[in-house]
Amino acid sequence: MPYTAEPWRIKVVEPIRIPTREERERAILTAGYNVSLLRSDEVYIDLYTDSGTNAMSDRQWAGMMIGDEAYAGSSSFYRLEAAVQRYYGYPHVIPVHQGRGAENILSRCLVRPGSHIPGNMYFTTTRAHQELNGGSFHDVIVSRAHDPSSEHPFKGDVDLDALERLIHKVGADTIPYVSVAATVNMAGGQPISMANLTALRELTAQHRIPVILDAARAVENAWFIQQHEPDWGEHSVAEILWQMCALTDGACMSAKKDSYANIGGWLAVRDPGLAEQARNLVVVYEGLHTYGGMAGRDMEAVARGIEESVQEDNIRARIQQVAYLGERLIQAGVPVVRPIGGHAVCLDAAAIMPAVPRDQFPAQTLAAALYLDSGTRGAERGVVSAGRDPVTGENRHPRLELVRLAIPRRVYTRSHLDVVADSVIRTAQHCQAVTTGLSFTHEPATLRFFQARFAPVPAGSADGVSGPYTALTAAQKG
Ligand SMILES: *Cc1c(COP(=O)(O)O)cnc(C)c1O
């Protein structure tokens, strides 16, 4: 397993402590078995998300000091605009407070009741904004994306036949745009290939349907193209990123991912009319079109983060760190989504706990068990995150039932990842015997995974080893 030493050294440290077993038991009970409701000081190694949890560089921090806080015409905005134009190549840049701000504006501009938006797997906030504006999302990702054991290097590709069938079924004029994620977060950070993006561009051009990129991790996607796609090995990550964007009409960006920022985002488009419409809305929902809900210092940090993100040594170290954790788990036989994605290692909770019914939330259960074991926090990406079907009211059952261990950029060392690997291996062993999971005691109406509360489904089996909590406690005490 290649692991190049990090291309940075540590200048500032943030102390963390390991909560005791008793503290963890109390904390998870208080949190209703939802790791999203834990307080961060109750967590030892926090792999809940790689969003906004990155370590900024000294250059970014220095930029914060010279951020221009002018309400109108901040010079920091113009530096951000120039960085987006240079590295992503879109002419019109509209700042927003974070990615979902861009999704809100874009959906309000383009989605109407009756609209259909195809995409390579849903993302929680993206789909929520499409649905809030009356649209419906259609998953047109290749079927291998739903197969955790498929080793295909580009599991984020769009199934072009499925997209074409949808276009013929609903009509091109009901499809305001195709939403393309690079990489695909919900599939575990799986990339889309340049060949597929190119073919998608050709297909959508025939039908005059725009393509909007979810660019949150497009730099990570570009790295995978460079490593695995024929013809692209000699190109820089920056060149590949630019070419990916060249195949699309615009992008929503959460700068809390690739751009090493703690907050921020942008919407960028090629069409001047759409840009004008978006600027009018940004003033209503985010802030003036030269800050969009960000402080001047945040825009400065994002602008500098963009430059750092495309540096080859930074992106190599980033992806290799994630791969290292994944390889350790694969070697120990823990079922994970393969190949390892760009930002996260995803545990296949359905395979780890085959006896727990999907409606008892195996991934939610496993996330709670992992926290109890070591104070490591992952995130549920399964039935709870998928929510209910707006028409039938039933739980959606995505084929993947995952606990996502997302690695913040430049934050943890290899020793932290070893602690996590040891804990996952132990927990997966303990959880094999588990037969029951969790049930809701409180279920919010939208994005329920953030604030839902649960209780263990009572133990019922003859051996008395039912429920994650019981099994884990028994295993540790016995
Ligand atoms: C994080 C994320 C978003 C939303 O961005 P926020 O900054 O969290 O609002 C949208 N799409 C993808 C793929 C993301 O990972």
The ligand as an SDF file (V2000), in Angstrom:
LIG
                    3D

 15 15  0  0  0  0  0  0  0  0999 V2000
  -21.6500   18.4880    0.7500 C   0  0  0  0  0  0  0  0  0  0  0  0
  -22.2860   18.2660   -0.5440 C   0  0  0  0  0  0  0  0  0  0  0  0
  -23.3020   19.0970   -1.0110 C   0  0  0  0  0  0  0  0  0  0  0  0
  -23.9060   20.2210   -0.1890 C   0  0  0  0  0  0  0  0  0  0  0  0
  -22.9650   21.1240    0.1930 O   0  0  0  0  0  0  0  0  0  0  0  0
  -22.9940   21.8800    1.6260 P   0  0  0  0  0  0  0  0  0  0  0  0
  -21.7970   22.7440    1.5640 O   0  0  0  0  0  0  0  0  0  0  0  0
  -22.9270   20.8410    2.6790 O   0  0  0  0  0  0  0  0  0  0  0  0
  -24.2590   22.6380    1.6900 O   0  0  0  0  0  0  0  0  0  0  0  0
  -23.8060   18.8320   -2.2720 C   0  0  0  0  0  0  0  0  0  0  0  0
  -23.3440   17.8060   -3.0110 N   0  0  0  0  0  0  0  0  0  0  0  0
  -22.3810   16.9800   -2.5760 C   0  0  0  0  0  0  0  0  0  0  0  0
  -21.9080   15.8650   -3.4330 C   0  0  0  0  0  0  0  0  0  0  0  0
  -21.8170   17.1850   -1.3320 C   0  0  0  0  0  0  0  0  0  0  0  0
  -20.8840   16.3280   -0.8980 O   0  0  0  0  0  0  0  0  0  0  0  0
  1  2  1  0
  2  3  1  0
  2 14  2  0
  3  4  1  0
  3 10  2  0
  4  5  1  0
  5  6  1  0
  6  7  2  0
  6  8  1  0
  6  9  1  0
 10 11  1  0
 11 12  2  0
 12 13  1  0
 12 14  1  0
 14 15  1  0
M  END
$$$$
